[in-house]
């Protein structure tokens, strides 16, 4: 039976090539047509659950096996007394063997085949069984017309295996599927495996609500990534004290009164976030004019000049609002900080300086933990490529950054990717567009810093912080605006 995918579950994610191998291995062990029969039944069951009052269910079928899944589903729906209408881009002579068998079953069950989509209302359902994971190029002709009809029509949409036009390996989409405000009106039933592109880049917008049916098959293939779970929340012993949970120093917030420049807010957001996330003590080292000695809204923060910090005893978070001033402090931090989170302007400075890049990559050989938190543009600068190239394959770029700099990497964005050298990357399922506002990245840097200070390894610290950061946005009351300041102190 199809089941809903929840953000608190960890799942293996398989790319197209692995999914094809799993399918071929299973088909070799089962009677002919078994997998398509299972897939069609799963689609039909979910369609009935999603649209129990539908007068018409439009099943748009492509010429291949994804279309065969739709034909099989239409057969079941017709036998159950519903009114499926099939538009089919295939033909009996050239369609694959299994899909042809399902066409025969649908025809014999009395399914109505039409040349044009039927008129639908809000209680009806359209099923996208056009290409599934076989989307290699933008849709054209009648397929493009049908997809446009689905996107603009009033009925709910159910995509079989994947929304047509979505690259399930990367999350890039040829069609701007999107989720409107309110309950999602579109759904995706992923079959046999879950794929990484369903969760990152355009994937979450394209898929809407995601369902999964493994069709009774246990994949033997190794995954290419994992879905990030929430992680454990350790209970703090009563006998612990502030020293138990470590000290965080936030270094950034460039200020230059003579030029009217101040980015202190970024550093203060990171510092307040580290406090809220449980750091024992948090120091703030502002770069530039040093005339702020206390934050009245967070009196527990302690302010220090950079040259007064004992870097070897601290977890450092550097770059939030750092501006050009961050360049002067990076050599010392890269050399001395045992645990270091690099964000924003620190990443931009490193991208411009080969010597800093070498120092960063050398940290792991000294047992020093590093977490990089780039957004796509910062990642592009570090990789000397374009933002479009980063977004075209977020998994590959996160892995490359992790290997190149021997660090844990959080590539931020829809479906943030967490990667580390020689480890399977994770894709994060939490968060939403309410995080697309200034300062939320600074909050995340502070959260990661607090976990590092408490003794959590860099990869786990990044994964748990990213999940929690997104979860705050997911559960935030819709009537209350979400700003970075509120996110930094969510309680």
WODA-V869092 format. One record per residue. RES is the residue in three letters. BURIAL is 1 if it has 16 or more other C-alpha atoms within 10 Angstrom, else 0. Layout:
res;burial
RES;BURIAL
RES;BURIAL
This chain:
res;burial
UNK;0
UNK;1
UNK;0
UNK;0
UNK;1
UNK;0
UNK;1
UNK;0
UNK;0
UNK;1
UNK;1
UNK;1
UNK;1
UNK;1
UNK;1
UNK;1
UNK;0
UNK;1
UNK;1
UNK;0
UNK;0
UNK;1
UNK;1
UNK;0
UNK;0
UNK;1
UNK;0
UNK;0
UNK;0
UNK;0
UNK;0
UNK;0
UNK;0
UNK;0
UNK;1
UNK;1
UNK;1
UNK;1
UNK;1
UNK;1
UNK;1
UNK;1
UNK;1
UNK;1
UNK;1
UNK;1
UNK;1
UNK;1
UNK;0
UNK;1
UNK;1
UNK;0
UNK;0
UNK;1
UNK;0
UNK;1
UNK;1
UNK;1
UNK;1
UNK;1
UNK;1
UNK;1
UNK;1
UNK;1
UNK;1
UNK;1
UNK;1
UNK;1
UNK;1
UNK;1
UNK;1
UNK;1
UNK;1
UNK;1
UNK;1
UNK;1
UNK;1
UNK;1
UNK;0
UNK;0
UNK;0
UNK;1
UNK;1
UNK;1
UNK;1
UNK;1
UNK;1
UNK;1
UNK;1
UNK;1
UNK;0
UNK;0
UNK;0
UNK;0
UNK;1
UNK;1
UNK;1
UNK;1
UNK;1
UNK;1
UNK;1
UNK;1
UNK;1
UNK;0
UNK;1
UNK;1
UNK;0
UNK;0
UNK;0
UNK;0
UNK;1
UNK;0
UNK;1
UNK;0
UNK;0
UNK;0
UNK;1
UNK;1
UNK;0
UNK;1
UNK;0
UNK;0
UNK;1
UNK;1
UNK;1
UNK;1
UNK;1
UNK;1
UNK;1
UNK;1
UNK;1
UNK;1
UNK;1
UNK;1
UNK;1
UNK;0
UNK;0
UNK;0
UNK;1
UNK;0
UNK;0
UNK;0
UNK;1
UNK;0
UNK;0
UNK;1
UNK;1
UNK;0
UNK;0
UNK;1
UNK;1
UNK;0
UNK;1
UNK;1
UNK;1
UNK;1
UNK;1
UNK;1
UNK;1
UNK;1
UNK;1
UNK;1
UNK;1
UNK;1
UNK;1
UNK;1
UNK;1
UNK;1
UNK;1
UNK;1
UNK;1
UNK;1
UNK;1
UNK;1
UNK;1
UNK;0
UNK;1
UNK;1
UNK;1
UNK;0
UNK;0
UNK;0
UNK;0
UNK;0
UNK;1
UNK;1
UNK;1
UNK;1
UNK;1
UNK;1
UNK;1
UNK;1
UNK;1
UNK;1
UNK;1
UNK;1
UNK;1
UNK;1
UNK;1
UNK;1
UNK;1
UNK;1
UNK;1
UNK;1
UNK;1
UNK;1
UNK;1
UNK;1
UNK;1
UNK;1
UNK;1
UNK;1
UNK;1
UNK;1
UNK;1
UNK;0
UNK;0
UNK;0
UNK;1
UNK;0
UNK;0
UNK;0
UNK;1
UNK;1
UNK;1
UNK;1
UNK;1
UNK;1
UNK;1
UNK;1
UNK;1
UNK;0
UNK;0
UNK;0
UNK;0
UNK;0
UNK;0
UNK;0
UNK;0
UNK;0
UNK;0
UNK;0
UNK;0
UNK;0
UNK;1
UNK;1
UNK;1
UNK;1
UNK;1
UNK;1
UNK;1
UNK;1
UNK;1
UNK;1
UNK;1
UNK;0
UNK;0
UNK;0
UNK;0
UNK;0
UNK;0
UNK;1
UNK;1
UNK;1
UNK;1
UNK;1
UNK;1
UNK;1
UNK;1
UNK;1
UNK;1
UNK;1
UNK;1
UNK;1
UNK;1
UNK;1
UNK;1
UNK;1
UNK;1
UNK;1
UNK;1
UNK;1
UNK;1
UNK;1
UNK;1
UNK;1
UNK;1
UNK;1
UNK;0
UNK;0
UNK;0
UNK;0
UNK;0
UNK;0
UNK;0
UNK;0
UNK;0
UNK;0
UNK;0
UNK;0
UNK;1
UNK;1
UNK;1
UNK;1
UNK;0
UNK;1
UNK;0
UNK;0
UNK;0
UNK;0
UNK;1
UNK;0
UNK;1
UNK;1
UNK;1
UNK;1
UNK;1
UNK;1
UNK;1
UNK;1
UNK;1
UNK;1
UNK;1
UNK;1
UNK;1
UNK;1
UNK;1
UNK;0
UNK;1
UNK;1
UNK;0
UNK;0
UNK;1
UNK;1
UNK;1
UNK;1
UNK;1
UNK;1
UNK;1
UNK;1
UNK;1
UNK;1
UNK;1
UNK;1
UNK;1
UNK;1
UNK;1
UNK;1
UNK;1
UNK;1
UNK;1
UNK;0
UNK;0
UNK;0
UNK;0
UNK;1
UNK;1
UNK;0
UNK;1
UNK;1
UNK;1
UNK;1
UNK;1
UNK;0
UNK;0
UNK;0
UNK;0
UNK;1
UNK;1
UNK;1
UNK;1
UNK;1
UNK;1
UNK;1
UNK;1
UNK;1
UNK;1
UNK;1
UNK;1
UNK;1
UNK;1
UNK;1
UNK;1
UNK;0
UNK;0
UNK;0
UNK;1
UNK;0
UNK;0
UNK;1
UNK;1
UNK;1
UNK;1
UNK;1
UNK;1
UNK;1
UNK;1
UNK;1
UNK;1
UNK;1
UNK;1
UNK;1
UNK;1
UNK;1
UNK;1
UNK;1
UNK;1
UNK;1
UNK;1
UNK;1
UNK;1
UNK;1
UNK;1
UNK;1
UNK;1
UNK;1
UNK;1
UNK;1
UNK;1
UNK;1
UNK;1
UNK;0
UNK;0
UNK;0
UNK;1
UNK;1
UNK;1
UNK;1
UNK;1
UNK;1
UNK;1
UNK;1
UNK;0
UNK;1
UNK;1
UNK;0
UNK;0
UNK;0
UNK;1
UNK;1
UNK;1
UNK;1
UNK;1
UNK;1
UNK;1
UNK;1
UNK;1
UNK;1
UNK;1
UNK;1
UNK;1
UNK;1
UNK;1
UNK;1
UNK;0
UNK;0
UNK;0
UNK;1
UNK;1
UNK;1
UNK;1
UNK;1
UNK;1
UNK;1
UNK;1
UNK;1
UNK;1
UNK;1
UNK;1
UNK;1
UNK;1
UNK;1
UNK;1
UNK;1
UNK;0
UNK;0
UNK;0
UNK;0
UNK;0
UNK;0
UNK;0
UNK;1
UNK;1
UNK;1
UNK;1
UNK;1
UNK;1
UNK;1
UNK;0
UNK;0
UNK;0
